[in-house]
Amino acid sequence: MIALRSDVEIASMRKAGSILARTLEKIKQNIRAGVRTRELDSIARGEILKLGGYPAFKGVKVGRNEYPANICVSINEVVVHGIPSERRLRDGDIVSVDVGVKFRDYFADAAFTAGVGKISAEASRLISVTKQSLDIAIDNALPGRNLSDVSAAIQGYVESNGYSVVRQLVGHGIGTKLWEEPEVPNFGRPGSGPKLKPGMVLAIEPMVNQGDYEVETLDDGWTVVTADGKLSAHFEHTIAIRDGGPEVLTV
């Protein structure tokens, strides 16, 4: 069942989103060659707690696997769920950072991809197309439209630019749980799926691969990489469907 959130609930999610947005800005300021990904994790945790939130990813379970960090930091061919470690960022890397925040029992979720130092023109284009696909998706998240209209808009734009959308991982509803109904795929045909209604809150997150859309999960049970070893980028916002159109909560 897809929950419809009240204005009061959305206000709490907006606060979670504000904390998250400020945390992402803090992380961006510290992305540079030589920084350990574990340092970014520590910076994020400190900022979230300082602002009155709680890191939503810490301890999340998928099966028997408990996520060991506060954020996800995914480099180059890592699509999502990269675990922060002693690995240092290097000039030319692209790094995707995914963060979840809990505030007063409500969640927000967002992500971005950035280059480290000087990156290739192709990597820069991949990042740009992925970000633009999220913007296009949000523009299509209008009350009365179908959920698959959002999915189709992402796929159409990404594939028209020569890239592929990951199909084994999807966006999701969000509210009192980090992952709720409905699933929000980044591919599909328009005109199907549930109707978008005011009060729905969605985490839309295109994951775009430079090469094929196939992915693999590493032995740690979390880290998802492109099967062909090519680059991947990831952007995400939490949005509320409102009578007047979509409201981005993670700003």
N, C-alpha and C positions, 0 to 999 in steps of 0.2 A: 504494500500500500504506500502511495506517495503522500507524504505529509505536506500540508499547507500551513505555513508558519504565520503567526499573527504579527502585527506591527511591533509588539513588545519583544517577541522572540527575534525578529529580524534586527531590532535595535541591539540586542546582545551579540548577534552574529556580526553586525557592523562594527561593534567595538573590538571583537576578536579579529576582524579583518584589518582594522586600523593598527592594532598591535603588530599584526603580521606584516603589513606593508612597511611599517617603520623598521621592523627587524630585517626585512629584505634589503632595504636601503643601507642599513648598517653593514650587512654582509657584502653588498656590492662595493662599498668603500674599502673593503679589505681583500678583494680579489686581486691578486698580483702574483707574479712569479716568486716562488720560494715559500709561500704560505702553505702550511700543512692543512689538509682538509679537517683535521681534528680541531684546529684553531678556529675555523669557521663555525664548527659545531658549538664550541665553547662561547664564542661571541654571540651566537644566536640564542643560546639558552639564557645567558646573562641579560640580554636585551628583553626577551620575552618576560622573564620573571620581574625585571625592573618595571616594566609597563603594566604589570598586574595580570598577566596571562600565565598559561602553563604550556610547555611543549607537548603537542598532542601525539607526536609519533613515538615518544619514548615508551618502551614496553608494550607497544601494540603487537598482538599476536596474529600470525597467519599460520594455521595449523599448530605445530609445536614450537615454531620459531618466534622468539620475542625480539622485536627490533631493539638494538642495543644503543642507539644514538638519539639525538634530539631532532636532527634534520637529515635529509638525504642530499649527498653531494655526488653527482654523476659526471664523469669526465670522458670526453671524446666519444668512444663507441658505447659507453654505458648509457642506456636509455633512461632508467629510473632506479631508485632504491640503492644507489651507491652508498656504502657505509663509510662515514668519516674515519680517517686513519692517520698514520704518520706520512702518508703520501704527500709530496709537495706539488703544488701547481707549477707548471712550466710554461714559458713563453710559447704561444701558439696553440695551447690547449683551448678547448671550449668546455665550460663547466655549467652544468644545470644544478640549480639549488631548489629543493622542494621543502616547504615548511608548513606545518600545521600548528594552529594555536587553539587552545581551549580557554573560554572565558565564561564564567557563570553557567557551566554545563552546556555551552553551545560552542560549535566548532567553525573554523574557517581554514581554508587550504589554498595555497598559491605557490607558483613556481616561476622561475625565469632561467634563461640561458645567457651567458656572457662569455666574451672572449678574454683570454689572459694575454696581456701585452699585444703584440702584433699577430693577428691571425690571417689565414689565407682568405682570398676573395670568396672562394667557394664556401668556406665555413661561415663567413659573414653573411652570405646570401641565404644559407640554410637557416641561420638564426632569424634573419629578417622575415623570411617566408613563414616560419613557424609562428612568430609573434603576430604577423598580419592575419594568419589563419584563425588565431584566437579572437582577434578584433572582429573579423567577419562573422565568426560563430556568435559572438555576443550580439552583434547587430541583428542577427536572425532569431534571437531568443525572445520572441514577441508573444504576448498572450494570444491564444487562439490558433497559433501555428502548431505543427507537430514537432515532437522532439527530434525526429529524423531529419527535419529541415535543417537543424543545427549541424547534425552529423554530416549531411550531404554537402553543406556549405564548406566545411573543413576539408573534406575529401576532394571536392572539386577544385578548390583553390590550390591545395598542396600538389595534387597530381598534375594540374595544368602547368606547374612550375618544375616538373620533372622529379619530384620526390615521392615518397610513400608514407602513408600513415600506419602506425602500429595498430594491429587488430587484436592482439591478445590482451591488451590493457586498455581500459576505458576510464572516462570520467564518471561522476557519480552524484547522486543526491547527498546532501549534507545537512546536519542540524544538531540534534542531541547525540548523534553518533557521527564519527568521522566518515563512514561510508554508509549511505542509505540508498533506498530506491529513489529514482530509477538509475540504471546504468546509462551512461552518455557516451556511446561509441563515437569514434572520429571518422566513421565511414557509414554509408548506407544510402538508401533511396529516399528522396523526399516524400512527404505525404503519409507517413506511417508512424506507428508508435503513439504514446499518450499525447494528449493535447496539453500545451503549456498553459498553466493557470496562475493567476496572481497568488503569491504565497509559496510557490515552489522555490526551493533554493538548490542550485546546482553548482558543482565544481566541474567546470569545463576545462579540459587539459589536452590539447593536441600534442602528441608525441610524434615527431616527424624524422624519418630516416633518410639519409643521403642516398642509400641504396635500396635494397629489398626491405619489405616490411617484417620479415621473419625475425624473431628474437629468441634468445635462450636465457635461462636462469642459471647462474653459477652455483657451485656447491654450497655456498653460504646460505642458500635458500632465499636470498633477497635480491642480490645484484642482477639486474636484467640488462643484457648486452645485445647489440645487433648481431645477427647470425653471421653476417658477411664481414664484420669488423669495421664497417664504415661509420661515419659520424652520425650522431642523433642529437636533436634539440627538443626542448620541452618548455612550454609556457602554460600557466594555469591562473584562473581567477575564480573566486566564488561569487556567484551572482544571484540576485533575487529577481524573480519574475514579478513585475509590478503592473498595475493597470496602465500606466503610461509608457511601459517598456522596461527593459532590463536595468537593474541597478547593480553596479559592481561594488561589492562589499569590501574587497581587499585592496583598498586604496587609502 
